[in-house]
Amino acid sequence: MGTQGIVNLAYLVAAVLFILDLKWMAHPRTAVRGNRAGAIGMLIAVVATLMSPEWSSHGEDGIGWDMIIIGLGVGSAIGAVAAWKVKMTSMPELVGLFNGFGGASSVLVAAAAIVAAVSTDYVAFGGDDARILQMQVATVASALIGSVTLFGSYVAFGKLAEFLAVKWKLKPWQQAIKYGFMVVTIGGAVAFMLSVGFGLYSGVVLLCAVLMSAVLLAKRDAFPGLNALKLGSLLGSLVLAGVVVATARPEAGIDPTQQPAFWALVAAAGLLGVCLTFSIGGADMPVVIALLNSYSGLAASATGFVIDNNVLIVSGALVGASGIILTNIMCKAMNRSLANVMFARLGPTSNTPDADEVYKNVKSTSADEIAMMLETSERVMIVPGYGMAVAQAQHAVRDLADLITAKYGCTVEYAVHPVAGRMPGHMNVLLAEANVPYEQLKEMDEANSTMQQVDLVIVVGANDVVNPVARTDPTSAIAGMPIIDVDKARTVVVIKRSLSPGFAGIPNPLFSMDNALMFFHDGKAAFVEIINAVKET
């Protein structure tokens, strides 16, 4: 078996590991095994690529081993710092940022490929017209989807890190990222114009950079003209994609080191990514994260066609397909279509009742009273929400569950809503970090089927996912959204700092129901007080 045969076999092994990775990641018990399988598969793919005859032939005149080692060192350092230093509560924005890195790599590979292909007169493709067309279309797809992913992921990161579309004063690090990004964007557009001269394409790049910066400066994510800007950037991207395909040929006489149409496409697609993501509110962030993950996979798959790498095509397709499936699951969990998430806005309507009227019968409770209720409860269910993540209360939640199980012998379960938090599986990740047994986690439907037999439900920072309006008011913005029916339990305790609405901006009548009590407190501090009260009982 020759070198290429060994490489192909290694690619096959890597692809199988990627498939097993996705399969094992679907269950918490096997998630660690899946993570390791994916990492080993990627290592095999990288080593096989560096062993391939194509790399050997290009490596003589191109990038040498010194640059490869430097790249591996820098990337490994960033990954190690992120793994050890980033808090679990910041994981959603980290995932969004890493999706953007994938999009950026696709854009850069596409740019290098189009320059190399034109400059070498398509020698790498044997002069075959069909092969040339494949490379052109794949390059454009990689650039378009990659740019949408890069800039869309930046917006998702900025909104999750709370420095985009906010009215309050920013912290120094938030200001540095927000305004630094805009300076780099406009500065890059000006530098591009100076390098190629003023023309149609350089003008498009500058215009897109200015519009992008203007959108990112907005202090709210809904303003007139945003949908028109989405449509305009989409049409502009498609037109420029066609231009790049039509002109990226050696016989066109275009200098391969200056491809203005290509960079105009990247700029227009970047504006599209910003506009598409900017208008999406916090309630839809799990969908956004899943969708951007899918985008990064599709961009990687297109890049695989550009550089003729089979394992990149397969792995990108797996990520793209799994991301779309997850996006669909998230949309169903909110009873909304993807189009509604992308172009509509979830929020209060003219029919939304006034909060003062909804909350006129709210009753407060204390840690001592909750401890007494726990003493007489045989079955307790905890419903985690984003408030638990913000307060980093997952360990205190587990400590209370262990304590009352040992002291009172009651059954403790966790009801997890699919879109609770800021990313898919956010609550599962936090509870797993606190070593909560997986057997205690109940999916929404399973929890709802026996909710009437639950003695006490403790809601930790969740709001929209337990709002009974979704079930009772057909005129509500969240009507039809599947929720956890905590209002059907015998007693409900809601731990929140205030009566402020959730991401949907809709008052929650659960808080003033006869069987509901409010414990106004920080999530972690509340559980610490309850634990102390139980110990003293």
Secondary structure as UniProt FT lines:
FT   HELIX           3..25
FT   HELIX           28..30
FT   HELIX           31..51
FT   HELIX           53..59
FT   TURN            60..61
FT   HELIX           65..85
FT   HELIX           88..90
FT   HELIX           91..119
FT   TURN            120..122
FT   HELIX           123..125
FT   TURN            126..127
FT   HELIX           129..160
FT   TURN            161..162
FT   HELIX           172..196
FT   HELIX           200..217
FT   TURN            224..225
FT   HELIX           226..247
FT   HELIX           250..252
FT   TURN            256..257
FT   HELIX           260..278
FT   HELIX           282..284
FT   HELIX           285..307
FT   HELIX           310..333
FT   TURN            334..335
FT   HELIX           338..343
FT   TURN            350..351
FT   HELIX           355..358
FT   TURN            359..361
FT   HELIX           367..375
FT   STRAND          379..384
FT   HELIX           386..391
FT   HELIX           394..408
FT   STRAND          411..416
FT   TURN            418..419
FT   TURN            424..425
FT   HELIX           426..433
FT   TURN            434..435
FT   HELIX           438..440
FT   STRAND          441..443
FT   HELIX           444..449
FT   HELIX           451..453
FT   STRAND          456..460
FT   HELIX           464..466
FT   HELIX           469..472
FT   TURN            474..475
FT   TURN            477..480
FT   HELIX           486..488
FT   STRAND          491..496
FT   TURN            503..504
FT   HELIX           509..512
FT   TURN            514..515
FT   STRAND          516..520
FT   HELIX           523..536
//
